[in-house]
């Protein structure tokens, strides 16, 4: 019976080392899962930004198309007297809405990435979604300038 007790009670140092090792393994696994959770959050934010960009591109494209269509229609013989102010205003409104939406999505993405970086302790790379959104915003602003000031490459 004395043997059973000494066998059942391994050395207290040995048991403590096993428990410490297991705790260290659990801590490293938890850290790894947390890091992956931060990465999933960043990717979800990228998907959200891309969804905003798709909607904004549709609005910008549709607004610019409406404006240009009625501009060209007015230049067509027989349609010179066509009132195009309403089409211009609708195109301008859609274009402005798309550009404003895209601007807010870019700001939201930047703020979120900064907060996520601060909380995770990791610096995340600038995403392709953010870069492409900024580029599309610039194109939208050029289209807006074209309609308002009648200048630009369009």
C-alpha angles and dihedrals in degrees: 000000000000088000091053091053094048090045092047091049105056114194110299090231091054093049092047091051091050092050092047090050092049091048090051090051091050091049093051091047091049091049090050092050090048091051089051090049090054090050091050089051091052092049091048089053089051091052090050091050090050090051090052089048093052091052093045092049089052092051094044093046095045093047093049092046093052091050095047094044093056091042091056092041090055089054090054115100110259094026099069092111093051109127105236100173092096092050090047091051093047091048091047092049094050092045092048092048091051093048093046091048091050092047091053091047091053092049091047091051093049093048092047094048091050092050092046091049091050093049096043097041089228127110111229122212119249105267127235088234091060095046093047091047091054091049091049090049089055091051090049091051090051090051090049091051089050092056097041101039100019091234134114141067096300 
